[in-house]
Amino acid sequence: MLIVTTREFRANQKKYFDLAEKETVFVFRKNGKPISIRVANDDDIPSKEELMSIQRGLEDVRLGKTSDVNMEDIWASIL
């Protein structure tokens, strides 16, 4: 794990992107939460089908195509 400031990161982006191949780099910001930089694994990247499914779900919510769920008997509400 490596911790750098935003100024240092901006000045040496390539260096820190290369380091992120081996370890997580945290960029600390003065007025915000730190940002972590790491290499994404194959499991971190959604497939085209997953992205399309999420997009359809968001569109359904936008159009009001939702169902009420009874939290007392959630399985009965889903099935």
N, C-alpha and C positions, 0 to 999 in steps of 0.2 A: 504494500500500500504506500502510495506517495501522496503528499499534500502540497499543493501549490496555490499561489494567489492568482487572481484573474489577470493581473498585469504580467506575471511570469508566464502564464499559460498563453496569453495573446502573443507574447514575444517569441515563444518557442512551441507553437502548436504542433508542428511535425514531430518534434522530439517527444512530446507527451502522448501523441497518438501512437507513435511507435512503442513507447513504454507501456501503453495500455494493452498491447498485445501480450504482455507478460504479467502485468499486475494492474490493479485498479488505481486510477488516478483521481483524487478528489480535488476539485477546484473550489476554493473558499471565496465567497463573495462578501463584500462589506455589508450590504444590506439585504442579504437573502440567504436561503438555504444553500448548502454546498451542492455541487453537481458532481456526480460520479461518472467517470468515463471508463468503459471496459469493452472488450470485444464481445459482440453478440454471438451466442451459440446458435446452431441451426434451430434448436427448440424455441428460441426467443423470437424468431421471425415467423409470423403467421403466413399460412399458405394462401393462395389466391382464393380458394374455396372458403377458407375461414374468414377472410376479409369480406367476401361477398355476403356471407351469412350474417356477419355483424352489420353490414350496410343495410341488408333487408330488415333486420331487427330494428335498427334505428329508424328506418322509414316507417315501419309498422307503428312504432311508438309515436312518431310525428303525426301520423294519420289517425291516431287514437285507436288503432287495432290492438287493444290490450284486453286482458281478462282479469277479473278479480280472483284473488287466491284466498281461500279459507285457511288461515294459519293453524286452526285447530285440527284440520284434517287435510294437510297439504296435498297428499297423494290423491285424494278424491277430487281435488280441484284441478290437478294436472292431468289425470287419466280420463 
